[in-house]
Amino acid sequence: MHLLLISPYHSGSHQAWAEGYRRYSQHQVDLLTLPGRFWKWRMHGGAVTLARLYREQYASEPPDVILATDMLDLSTFMALTRDLTHNVATGLYMHENQLTYPLPAEPGRGPMRRQRGERDYHYVFVNYASMLTADFILFNSHFHQQALLAALPNFLKHFPDFNELDSLTALAAKSRVLPVGVDFERLQRPLPPLPNPDAPPLIIWNQRWEYDKNPRAFFRALYQMQAEGLPFRLALCGERFSRQPDYFDQALERLAPHLVHVGFAENDTYRELLWEAAVTISTAHHEFFGISILEAIYCHTFPILPHRLSYPELIPEPFHLKCLYESESGLVQRLRQALTQPPETAVAAQQLAAHVAQYDWRQVAARYDAGWRSSGVTE
């Protein structure tokens, strides 16, 4: 079978997803991409450019399936290529969406994509029209699927008439969940260094530094550990941006005695830090899946996560009480326990690592490959 993955914003998790599936699929998987910048323009005009590229490259040998990310205006793309694509099955993979993605609490500050604190419903409608156009819709988590389908009715009710609420039944019927695969192979454990029994536990943050990841709550928990005199080391590996909130610089100064790494970590360094780390923490307001958390867990790093978003799906139920917190006091309690009880923390981390192996691309790709048959696509 010949599949074409269209990725208008080809960077970060979107790029990792597309290239991961291409690498591990048993089918022929081609990529049609644009650089991962100017996200609004990609949703406005990307379909026009990608339609032209499709005509240049696939007019004589069309694929069996077109699978596009949520950053593509699929309705425009299909209209511009209808003579070539009218009999090609089309799917939409929802990494994220423009309706339930959170707005910044402090508009105009930091590296925020929605600087004015106002949702632009044009891009929501692009997502909605693309979902209507697709033959099938894939979500990366049950949380994401449920959140978007629940929010769409109120979005449509904003319009003065012809709200098309009945269309939501059809969208739900052709939607299902297919998780992101993770390239755990690149994180295989390196040769272990000689252990240092005197080294304090290492806490790692491997998420980007943006408002939706709520780093302030993360810093507050670390300040509490610092005030209690609990020893720890800290690696800040997430992607940073040219504009960042003032409190981030303040945290770097205040936590300087604990820091062993600051800044985006290339793969070798990142892998070593993950395997050395004892604890990873999320304080996110937004997470539709959670690749970075799964990477840490795979490397036997114990996760402390909010009991919301996609995290309850990633963590097996017997570990919810140990790993998932309801409030910042719960986060502090679990972090204190992890730092003061390293043997118990290490055992739990090892058990969780075995659980998340199911998200390895080497297993997930087979689910994708089989899924085209259940979508009505045959070779």
C-alpha positions, 0 to 999 in steps of 0.5 A: 500500500502507498500512503502519503503523509502531508505535514504542513508544519514539519517540525517537533512532534509533527515531524517525529510522528511522520518520520517515525511512521515512515521508518517503521511501517511495512507500507510505502510511506512518502512525506509531503512537507513544508518547514515548521514555521509561521503556523498561521500561514501554514493553515491559511496558505499551506494547502495551496502550495501543497496542492501544487507540489502534489500535482508535480509529484503524484499526478501520474502515480497517486497514493492509496491513502492521504493522511494529513495533520491538523495543520492542513486545510484539507478542504482547500487541498482536496478542492485544488486536486479533486481531479487527482484525489477524488478516489483517494481515501483521506484521513486527518491526524489530530495532533492538536486543535485550535479550539481547546488549545489553552490561551495564555493567562498573561497575554502579550508576555513570553513566547506565546502564539496567541499573544492577544489572549483571544482565540481566532475562530478562523483556524478553528473552522479550518479544523472543523471543515477539514474534519468534515472533508476527511474520510476518517479522523484519528486522535492521538488520545481519548482525552483529545477526542473527547475534549474536541467533540465536546467543545464543537457544539458551542463553537457552532452555536456561535454562528447566526444560523445553519449551525450544522449541529447534526454534522457532529454525529458524522464526525464522531462516527468516523473518529477513533484514537490511534496513539503517537508512536515514540522512537524509543530505539534512539534512547537505548541505554548507553554504557552505564557510568560508574555510579556516584552514591553521593550524588543527589537525585536528578530531576529532569524537565524535558518539555518546552518552556511555554505558558501551556506547560505551566513552568511556574508551578514546577518552580514553586515545587522546587523552591519548596524542596529547596526550603526543606533542605532536600538535596536534588540536582536539576536538568532543564532540557526543554526547548527555550525561546528568544522571549521568555517570562521574567520568572524563568530568569529568576528561577535560573538564578535561584536554583543555580546551585542545583543545575547540571544542564540548561537548554535544549539537549542534543540526543546523546546528552538527552539520552544520558540525562534521561537514564540518570534522572530519578524524577520527571515532572509535568505541571502542564495546563495542556497535553494532548498526548505526552511524548516527552513524558513517555521518553522519560518513563521509558528510561526508568525515570519516575513521573509526577504528573497532574491527574488530568489531560492525557496523563491518566491514559498513559499511566496504568491505574494501579500507579495513579495514586503514586504518580498523579496529583490533584493539586500543587500540595499533592505535587510537593508531597509526591516529589518529597516522597520520591526524593527521600525514598529513592529505592522505592522510586526506582522500583516503580520507575522500572515497572512503569518503563515496562508498561510504556513499551507499548508506545514504541513505534516498532509496535504502534506502526503495526496498528497504523498499518492494520488500521487502513483496512478498518478504514475501508482502505484496501491494497 
